Amino acid sequence: MVMAAGAAGPVSAAPPAHRSDPAGNWSVADGRLTWQSDKPVPMGDAAVEFWSGDTLLGRPRPLADGRTFRLDLGQAKLGDLSVRAGGKRLDQAPPAAAAKRAAPATAPALGTANPVDPGVKGPFRTISGEYDLPGVKLPDFPENVEMRAVVVAPKGAPGARPLALFLHGRHTVCFHGTDEDVPQEWPCPAGTDPIPSYRGYLQAQELLASQGYVTVSISANGINGQDFASDDGGAQARSSLVRLHLARWADWAGSGRAGAPAIVRAAPRADLSKVFLMGHSRGGEGVSRAAMDTLTPPPAAQDGYHGKVRWTIRGLLLIGPTIFGHDPVPDVPSATILPGCDGDVFDLQGQMFVDETRGVSRGKALHSALYVIGANHNFFNTEWTPGQSVAPSFDDFFSGDEPDPVCSPGTPTRLTAPQQQNVGATYIAAAARLFVAGDDRVRPLLDGSGARARSADPARVLSHALGARRDAVLTPDPTVRVSAGARICEQVTRDAAASCLDPEDINSGTGHFTWFGPVIPEPGRYAAALNWSAAGTPIRLTPARPVSVAGDQALALRVIVPPNSTGTRFGVTAVGPDGRRTTLGDVRIDGLPGTELTTSYWGQEVRVPLRGTRTVAAVELTPRTATGSAWVLDAWGWNPGTPNPQETGLPRIDIGSLVVVEGDSGTKTYRVPVNITGRGAGVVRLFQVDSNTYESTSWLATVRPGDRSITVPVEVAGDILYGEDENQYILAKAEKGVVIGDWIGGVEVQNDDPEPVVTVEPVADRVAEGGTLSWRFSLSAPTETWFYVVTEPHAPTGGAELSTTDVDPEWFEQNAYEPVEPSRPLSSTYLTPYVFFDPGVTTAELTVPTVTDGLTEPDEAVELHFVYGYEGPPLTGVVTGG
């Protein structure tokens, strides 16, 4: 089944009705909506999406030229078309307001240096080499995927050593010298070479190897070249590839060592009980899925690895990751780098690797977010960095013709490529040292304590975290009572009165507010919005019941303040069940440097000592500044330390798909396969999204011990009216005690009724200048869904042709998605005049409105050929001479 939130494929759509001033060209032909960019669109990790207004239409399929994207059409009426990736528009220039801001941004002061610096090289010399094994066949991919990797290991290190595996993200696959127009196919076409993205983390590999780790960075070009058709963006395939490599390393650490590649035999034996995974972008989502699949195996039919699990994954470090399914692994520790100048995964959806673990499991695993001011997406990989890569590469941050004060190269806040790579290597080593080696001395770099690593200077890396030794005090939701100055707001909604941020603001769908595919609104995601116009009045937040903080050292809060704001200060007070107020201290929060081109509404962690408080019935925040606003994400009782995460396999839910035929009468009920594996109990939130309206409903379903499925009925009504195929999408999110593997499925209802017969007759096919050419179309029967007939102009067989300046300019722009000037023949444009039938309507007119120009001209004609919805001779309209 093809999902609008997942793979390239059919989507409900009709011809465009409004213009959105795109950079590029829209067209409709052969039942497909096509956008062609003016220049190549580099392969990236964020999914390219077609939108109609606020409605997600789906992911188009990229063509090999890197410029053209196509989406099969269906039945939803289109409006203001746009192309987006990671929340950012691809079809228009960056906002002018952002580009024209001239004031340079100020970076926060450097934090206190941590006594232990994980970026310092260890005592071991290193050795390196590569292996290239026969390719492997993965489900749903027609071509084999390579088993290639580069190994860097400590030389002479005693005993078995922990293993660190690196997985790069989705990037251009093939290159030929400096040519930028290389077809992106797999296998790479003759005369081109695969881009060695897997060699892009050698600095971090060398650092870890010097500290005693065996490191391996694996290639995934074969997935990047084929994952456009995957519902999950290739996450399951990447997981399979990771586990296939781990299985080889398990062999090589045991009886299969003699047959191992030379570099593996030269390296110390790997300790597969201590595995650390690093993933960049879609590689981040891939290694997270590998951790999930290690604990809770996926359905065999969709998995590329079917052997035993002979390894233990101790932790993850993710760089600018995607997480299309909002499905992290709650019991495997993680640290997620969020690049402040990410121009690829602009929405910083990787924040969900932290936020979506809240309350799901035991909460013992640390989940850290690391916001790196001035870092872009690509430069963490040297093979994606100009001046370092063997293939053409680029800076993914783009601000148009004007410099951006935060992220353009040379600004005080923007990191250079070497500085950014130092950050990457240092924090990869920090995560490995904490999660694998158990060295709690590096925890303050990751858990919101505000410490810095000298090796990463001058970078500003801010952190916050969930899990470890935290006890929930306050999680905003409708049960929390608030005083004047606060309201419980919805993180994902189009209702301006309820939303945390203005829904018209691009930030309302980024970071903590990242949308879950097509689900808008999304129940269950809230914050506490604070607004004040005078200092000194306490704003009280009261949870449903008092909470014990006995034994906790501090109260930790995650709070967002507006970007570029300075000096926001609160006094923090704990209120006991008896009403006694205990002043805990003051906190100050400065906003992150940001523009319209950055995701900068991000929660910063602040702490105040609890001063012996044992029970909290309410938290008061008293503004010390005259005016301001802030958003409280949550509050926790905090203690230092890193407990055993107690990794375990929670019950796993995978959603399947059905393809059914509509039928002529009656109503049939189908059961979507929502399967449960593993043991235990929990709660999952399910969503049903209608492909026609994109309206969604949601409900909570309880998983009881022993359950093997969840009943999700979908009714399908039969009829004898023609209509496009219809989809009912089912999506899932973990609420408590479960994990979600295949997070999207549903029912695809195939139409089984014939198209109506179309007839056409001229109404006015010869008019004077200023008149409207028109033809009447009729259907032999009404349709269930929208129906349309699309045409395109060809050069007339004889005589002069109408030009772009001979027709109504607004009509032309709405139907051609390009400007009127310079004047040119209509057949040289992407004009697609169309006729549209609403459901139940059987007649409609196609019109070509003309204008007078005061020129003496011969008769001019337009010849419209049918490209969709009707097969017949072309329509010819004549405008008599002026």
N, C-alpha and C positions, 0 to 999 in steps of 0.2 A: 504494500500500500504506500502511496506517495503522500507525504504529509506536508502541509503548507508551512509548518514550523520546522520542518526537517530537510527533506531532500528536494533536489530539482525535479520538477514534474508538473502534472496538471494542477491548475489552480482555478478557482472560480474567477472569471474576469470577462469584461466586455471592452469594446474600444474606448480609447481615452476621451474624456469629456472636458478636461480643463488642462491648461498649460502650467508647468511648474518651472519654466526657464532652465531646462537642464543643459549641462555641458555634454553634448552627445545627441543622439537621435533615437526617437521611438518609432516603431512601426508595428503593424499587425499584418501577418501573412501566414497562410497555411495553418490557421488556428493557433498561432504562437505570438506572444508579445515579446518584442525584441528591443533591446537597448544596445546601441553601439556607441562606445566612448570615442571622444576625439583623439585619445591617445591610449596606449596600452594600460590596462589596470593590473598592476603587479599582483601575483598570487600572494594572498595573505592568510592570516589565521581567522580573523573575523569572517562570518558568513556574509556573502553578498546577498542582499534581499531586495525584492521589489515591493514597494508600498503604494497604496492608493489612499491618500490622506493619512489617517491614523490607522488604517487597516493593513496588516501584514498579508501580502499576497502569496509569498513563498520565495524559495531560493531558485534563481534561474540557473540553467546549465551554462557554464562558460564554454565558448568555442576555443579552438586551439590558437586563434590569432591573438588572444588576450584582450581583445577590445569588445567582442560581441557576447551578449548574454541573452538567453532565450528561456521563456517560460510558457508552457502549454496553457492555453486559455480554457476557461470554463464559463461560469455564470455570474459572478459578482460584478456589478457595475463599477467601472473605474471612475475615479475622480482626478485628484491632483497627484500625478505619478511622481515617484521619487525612487532613487537607488541609494541604499544605505549599507554600511558594514560597521558592526560594532556600535551602532547608534549615530554614526557620522555620515553625512551626505557625501556621495561620490559624484553626483551629477550637477554640482554647482560649486562655485568658488567659496572659500571660507568666509564667514560673516565679516562684513566690512568693519563693524564695530570693534571686532577683536583685532583686526589688522591695524587699525588706526590708533590704538591705544599706545601712546608713546612712552609713558612713564615706566622705567625699568622696575621689575619686581624685586622685592627684598626676600632673601632666603632666611629662614629661622637661624638663630644662633646655633653653633655646634653644641651638642650635648656633652655630658661628662664622658670621658674616655673610659671604656671598660678595662679593668685590670688584665683580662685575658683577651688577646687579639687573635681570632681564628684565621686572619689573613696572613699570618707570619708563616713562612715555609717551615716544614718539619725537618727532621734529621736525616731523611733518606734521600739518596740519589734516585733518579728515575730512569726507566727504560720505556720504550714505546714501539709500537708496530700495529699492523692491521690484519684483519682476517676477512675473507670473502668466501662465504659458503654458498651452496646451491640455493636458489630462490625458493620461496614457499608459496603455496596457494592458500589464500584466505577467502572466507565466504563472501559472496557477492562481487568479488573482483575478478574480472576475466583474465588479467595478467598476473604472473607471479610477482611477489614482492621480494626485494633483495634481502640477504642476510649478511650485511657488511658492517664493519665497525672498526674504530680505532681504539687501541688499548694503551693506557699509560699506567704503569705500576711501579711500586717501590722496588728498588734493587737491594737484594740481600735482607729484606725484612724477615724476621723470624716468624714461624708458625703460619697458620691460616689467617688471612687478612679480610676485613670487611669489603664488600663489593658495592661500588657506586655506579649505577647505570644512568646514562644521559640520553634523552630523546629530544631531538629538535622539533620545531613546529612546521607549519605549512608555509612553504616558500616556493618560489620559482623552481622548477624541476630540472630544466635543461638549458644549456647555453652553448654558444658558438662564438668564441672570442668576445668582441665588444658589441656584437649584434644584439639589439634590443627587441627584435621581432622574430624570436625563435619560437616555433610551435611548442606548446606545453602539452606533451603527450607522454604516455608511458607504455612501453619502453621509449627512451629518447630516440627521436628519428636519426637515421644515418647522417653522419657528419656533425652531430652534436654530442655533448657530453653531459652526464648528470652533474648537477651542482653538489659539491661535497659539503653539504650543510652539517653533516655529522662531525666534521673537523673543526667546527666553530667554537668549541669550548675547551680547547687545549690548555689555556691558562688555568682554568679551574681544575682540570684533570691533573695538571702538573702539581698544583698546590695540594690537592687531596692525596695524590700519590706520595708526595714528600712527607705527608703526615701518616702514611701507612695504609692507605686504601688502594685496592686494585680498582681501576676505573675503566669503564667501557662506554663509548659514545656510539650509538647505533644509527644507521641510515634508514630513512623512511620515505624516500622519494617515490617508491612504488605505491605507497598509500596516498601521498600528496597528489599524484597524478591520476588517482581513480576515486577519491573520496567524495567527489561532487554529487554522487548519487546515493550517498549514505544518509539515512534518516538522522543518525547521531553525529554527522560530521566526521565520521571515521574513528570515533573513540574506541569502539569495540575492536576494530582492526588494529589500532595502535596497541591496545592492551594485549591482543594475541601476539603481536610481534615482540613486545617486551617479554612476555612469558616464554616465548619460543627461545629467545636468547638466554633467559635465566635457566631454562631447562638444559641448554647446552653447557652453561657454566656449572650446573650441578653435575652433569656428566663428567666434565673436565676436572672437577674437584674430587671425583671418585675414581672408579675403575676405568673411566674413559680418558684418563689424562694422557696416556701414551699416544692417542690419536688426536690430541688437541692441536690447534694451530701453533706455530713456532713461538709467537709472542706470548701465548697463554702458557706454554710449557716453561718459558723463561721467567714468567712472573711467579710470585708466591701463589700458593694454592688459595682460592677464594673461600671465605667462610660464608656460606649461603644462609646461615642463621642471622646474619647481620647485613641486610640489603638496604641500600639507600637509593631512592629514585629522584632524578631531577628531570623535569619536563618544561620545555619552553613553548608557550602559546598552545596550539592544539596538542603538542607533546605533553603539556601539563595535564590537560584533560585525559590524555591517553595513559599516563603513568598513574593517575588517580584511579582510573577504571581498572588498571592492572592490579592495584592494591585491593580494590573491591573484589575483583574476580579471583584473587588469591584466597580471600577469606570466604567468599560465597560464589561458587562457580556459576557462570552464565549458562543459558540454554545451549545444549551441545550444537544445535543446528547453526547458531550464529557465531560460534567460537572457532578460532583457528588453532587452539591448543587443547589437546584432550588427554594429556598425561597427568601424572601425579604432581602435586605441589611439594617441592623439595626445598623451599626457601621461606624466609620470614622477612617481610618488609617492615622496617623499623621507622621509616619516616619519609616525607616528601618535601622537596623544594620546588616550587612552581614559579615560573617567570612569565608575567603577562598572560596568564592562561585563559583559554575559553572554558566555559562550563555551560553548554547549551541546555543541559538537563537539570541544572541546579541540584546536582546529586553528588555531593562530596561523601567521603568515607569518614564517619565521625570518630572512629576509634583508632585511626592511624594518624599520628602527629603530622602536621604540615606547617610550612611557612610559605606565604605567597607574596612575591614581589609584584607591586603595582607601579608601573612606570608612569610618572606624572606627565610625561610628554608623549604618551603612547598614541601614535597615529594610525595604528592598525586595530587593536582591540581597544578602541577609544573609550568604550563605556566602562572599562575596568571591571568587567563581569566576574573576574577572578575573586572579587570581594565575597562572592557567594561561597567560596571554599571555607570562609570563616563563618559568615552569618547563617548559612543554612545548616550548620552543625548544632546550632543552639537548641538545647533541649531534646535532641534526637536520641542520644545514648547516655552513657555514664558521665560524660563531661570530663573525663580524666586526661584525654589526649589534648595537648596544646595545639591550638590552631591560630597562627600568627599572620597578620597582614603587615607588609612592609612597603610604605609609600615612599618611593624614591623620587624626590624633586629633581626635575631636569633630565630624567632618563627617557629615551624613546623606546620603541619596541625592538627594533632590529639589532641595535649595536651590542646587545649581550652576546651575539653570535658574530665572530669575526668574519665568517663567510657571508654575512649579510651586511658588511660594513665597507663603504668605499675606502679604497687605499689599503685594505687588508684582504679582501676577497679575491678569489681567482676569477670569478664571474662578475658581470655588472651587478651593482648593488646600489642602494639608495637610502636616504634618510626618510623614514616613514612619516615623520612629522612634517606637515605642510601648511603654510599660512598664506599662500597666494603671493600677491605682488608686494605686500607689506610685511615687515618683520613682526613677529609676535614677541611681546616683552618678556615672556616667561620661557618660551621653548625654542625660539630661533637660535641657531648656532651663534656663539659670541656673546649672548646675553649673560648677565651674572649668574642666573639660575640654571642655565643649560650646561649639562655635563659634556665633556669631550668623550669620544669613543673609548680611549684608554681608561679614563676615570670611571666610566660606566662599567667597563669590563672588570675593573678592580672591585667595584661594588658587587657584581655578580659572583665573582670568585670568592670574595670574603664571606658573603652571606650563604652561599652554598656550603662553604666549609663550616660556618656557624651552625647551620641546621644539621649537618652530618655529625658535628661534634656533640650537639645536644641530644639528638634523637637516637644516634647509633652508639656513640661512646658514652653517653650519659653524663657528660660534663656540665653540671648545672651552672658553672661559672660563666658560660656564654649566654645563658637564658636572658639576662637583662638586655641583650641586643635584639631580642625577638618578641618579648612579652609585654611591651608597653611601658617598661621601666625607664625609657629615655636615654639609655646608654648608647655610646657610639663605638664603632671599631676604627681605630686609627688607620688601619690599612685601607679603609674606604674613604678617608678624607680626600677632597673637601666636600664630598657628597653629604647631603642632608637626608637621612633615612629615618622616617618616623614609623613607629610601630604601635599596634594595639593587638590584643589577643582575646580569645575565649578559651575556656577549658583550663586544664591543669588544676591548680588549687584555688578555684573560684566557686563561690556559692551564690546562687541567684538571689538577688534582693528585689530588683525591679525590672520587669520586661513590659514595656508599654503595650497595652491592648485595651479594649473597651471596658474591662473590669477595673482598670486603674482610675481612681477619682483624682481630679485635678482642680486646683484653685484658679482664681482669675490670673490671667497672664499665660495660661497653658491650655492646650487642647490635644487630645489624642488624634493624630493624623494618620491617614492611609498612605503607605509608601507607593502603591501602584494603583492609580485610578485616574480617570479623566474628569472627575468631579473637582472643580477648582476649590470649592468650599471645604471639601474633605481632604484634599491632597496635602502632603507635606510641603512640596514645592509646586509652583505654578505648572500645571500640565503643559503649557505652551513653552516652558523653559526646557531646553534639551537635557538639562541636568536631572529632570524628573524621571529619566529612564536610564540613569547611569549609576555606577558605584553601588551603594547600599540600596538604591532604588531600581536596579536593573530589572527589566521585564523578563518574565518567564514565557518566552515564545509569544503566542498570540493571546495569552491570558491577561486581559485587562477589563475590569479590575481584578485584583488578586486578593482574596480574603486572607487574613492571618498575618499580614505584614504591617506593622505599625511603628510609629515613633511618637515622642512627646514634643510638640512644637511649642517653643517659648517665645513670647514677644513682650517687650516692656518699653515704657516711655518715661520711666523715672526709676532712679536707684532706690534701694532700701526696702522694697516691699517683697517679702518672701513669696516664692512660687512653690506650692506644695504638690507633690506627687504621692498618692497613697495607694499602695497595692491592695489587692483584695483581702489579704490577711497579713498579720505581722510575720516577720521573717527572722530567724535566729542567725546571728553573726558571731556567736560565741566562739572564741578562738581565732577569729579572723583578725589580721593585722591592720588592714586598710579597707576603705570603701573605694572601689574603682568604678569610674563612669566612662562611657564612650559618648562623646559629645561632638556634634558638628557645629561649626560657626561659619558664617559666610566667607567665601574666599576674599583675600586681601584685607579683611578686617583686622584690626589690632586692638589689643588691650581689653578684650572681653573678660570680665572677672565676676566670679560668683563666690559668695560665702556658702559653705555647705553645712547643713545641720541635719542631724538624725533625730527623729521624733520617736519616742518610745510608746508602748501601748498605754502607758499612764499619762501621756501628753507631755512628759518631760522632754525638753529640747536640749540636745548636746551639740555645741558648736564644734565642728570637726576641723575647720580651717578654710582658707581661701584657695581658689585655683584661678589661673589665668590661661586663656587660650587665644592664640593668634591664628587667623585664617590662613590656609595654604595659599601660596601665590597661584593665581589662576586667571584664565581668560575664557572666552566662549569656545576656545579650541582645546580646553583641558577639562578633565573630570576632577574637580577640586572640592566638591562638597563631600568631605570624608571625615569620619569620626576619629577624633583624637582621644587617647586615654589619659585621664587625670586621676590622681589618687589623693586621698586625705586619710590620716590615721584615724582609726575608730575610737581611740581613747577610752577603751574599756567598755564601749557599748556592747550589749549582749543581744538585744532584740531591736529591730527597726520596724516601726509601723508606718512611717512616712519619711520621705526625703524632701528637704526644703533647699531650694537654690535661691539665694538672695542676690540680685544683680547689684554690682558695685559701680557699674557704668550707667550713664543717664538713659541711654536708649540702646536697643539691640535686639537680636534674635539668635536663637540656637535651637538645636534639635537633639534631644536625649535619646540615644539608642537603647541603652540598658545600664544597669548598675549591679555591682557584684561585691560580695565580701571576698577579699583577696589575701592570699598568703604566698610567700616565695616558695620556690621548689617545683620540681617536676616529678609527679607521681608516675608509677607504672600505668601506661594507657590501657592495659588490659584488653589488647586487641582480640576481638571475637567476631565470629560470623553471625551477624544479625539476620533475621528473616529477610529474604530478598524478593522484590516484586519486579516482574518483567511483563510489559504490556505487549500483546500481539495484535495482529490485524486480520480482518476478514474482508473478502471481496464478494459481494452478493449482487444478484440481479433484482431489479426493482419489482418486476411483476406488473400485472394489469389491474389487479383489484385486491381489496382486503388489506389488512395490516399484519405484518409478520414481525415477531420479536427475535432479535439475534443477540447472542451473548458474546461480548468482546472477551477474548482470552486474556484475563489478568491473572497470571500465575504466581504462586508463592513457593519458594524453596527455603530450606533451612528450618531452624527451630526457634520458637519464642513467640512473643506477643507484641503488638504495637498498633500504631494508628497511621494511616496514610490519607493524604488529601487528594481526591480525584477531581479532575476537571473535564467537562464535556464542552467542546467548542464546535459550533455549527459552521460549516464552510461557506454557507450562503450569507449569513449575517455576521459572522464572527462574534456573536453573542455567546457568552460562556456561563455555565452553571458549575458549582462545586459542592462537594460534600465530603465529610469525613467517614472513612470506613475502618472498622476495627478488625485487626488480624488476631485471631486466637490461636493458641498452641495447637498444632495439627492441621490448621487450615492449609489448603493447597490451591485455593483460588478465591477471587472476589467476584461476586455476581454484578456485572454491569450490563444491564439490558439496553438495547437500542432498538427502537421501533422504526420500521420502514413501511411506508404506505405505498401500495401499488396504484398505478393509474395508466391511462392510455394516452397521456399527453407527452409530447417530446420534451426532453429536458437534458441538460448536461449532467454528467455524473455528479453525485453529491457525496460529501464526506462528513462523518461525525468523528471528530478527533477526541481521543481520551488521553489525558496526560496525568502524571502522578508525581507527587512530592512527598518526601518523608516528613511526618510530624513527630513520631516518637517510636523508637524501638525497631525500625526497619531501615533498609537501604533500597534504593531504586536503581535498577540496571537499565533495561530498555524502557525509557520514560514516556514514550509516545507511541500510540497505536490507534486502533479504532475500526470503523466500518466504512468501506468505500462502496457506494451504491451505484452500480452501473445502469445507465439508462438502456431500456430495451424497446423503446418506441421509435418509429421512423420519423425522420425530419419531415416537417410540413413542406408541401410544394410551394415554391416561391414564384410569383408572377410579377411582372413590372410593366408599367405603361407610362408614357410621358405625360406630364402635366403642363410643363412649359420648357420645351427643349430648344426654343429659339426666342431670345429676349433681347431687348435693347440694353445698352450700358446702364447700369444701376438696377437692372431687374434681377430676378432670382431664377436660375435654372432649377427645375424640380422634376422628380419622377416619383410615382406612387408605387409602392411595393405592397403586395398582399400575400398573406399566408393562407393555405388551404384549411388550416386548423389552428386553434390557439396553442400556445406552448406553456409548459409548467414553469420554465425559467426564462430569463432574458434570452432573446434571439437577435442576431445581428447579421448584416451583410456588409462586407468591407470591400472597398474599391481602391484603386490607385491610378493616377493619371499616366497615360502613355502619350508619346508625341502623336498628334493626329496624322492620319494617312495622307492628308493634303491640306494646304492652307496654313494660316498663322495659328499659333497656340496662345491660349490665355497665359498670362504671367502672374507672378505673385502680387504685383501691384494692380492687377485688374480685378481682384476679388476682395471681399471684405477682410480687412487685416486681422480683426479679432477672430473671425471664423478660420482664417488660414492658420494662425498661431495655435488655435485650439485643436486643429486637425493635423498639423504638420510638426508641431513642437520645434519650430525653428523660426527665426525672424523673417519679416517680409523683405527687407532690403538686404542686398541689392536685388533689383528686379531681375527675375529669371523665369524661364518656362516652368510651369507647374510640374512637368514630367521629370525635371531635374531635382525635385525635392522629395522629402519623405511624406508628402501629403497622403492621408488615407481617409477620404470622405466615407462615411458609413451611414447606414440606416439602422435604427435600434427599435426593437419591439419589446415593450414591457410584457410580463407574464399576462396571458389572457387577451392581449391586443393582437389584432390580425391585419391592421393596415398602418403604414407609416410612410413618410416622405423623406427622400434624400434631396438635399438642396445644396446649390452652389451660389451664394449671394455675390453679386458683382458690384463694382463701384464705377462712377463716371470719372474720367480723367481729363476731359477737355481736349483730347488729342484727336486729330483726324486719322483714323485707322481703318484697315480693312476688317472684314468679319474675322472673328477669332473663335477658336473652338477648344473644347476640352473633351478628351476621350478617356472615359473611365472604364478600366478593366476590372473584372471581379477577381478578388483574391481569397475570399472566404464567405461561405454561407450560400452561394448561388453560382451555378455554372450557366453562362449564357453569353450572347454577343455583347460587346462593349456598348456603353451608353455614350452618345455623342450629343453635346450641347453646344449651341452657337450663340455668340454675342454679336449682334450686328454692329457695324462700324460706327464710330463716334464722329 
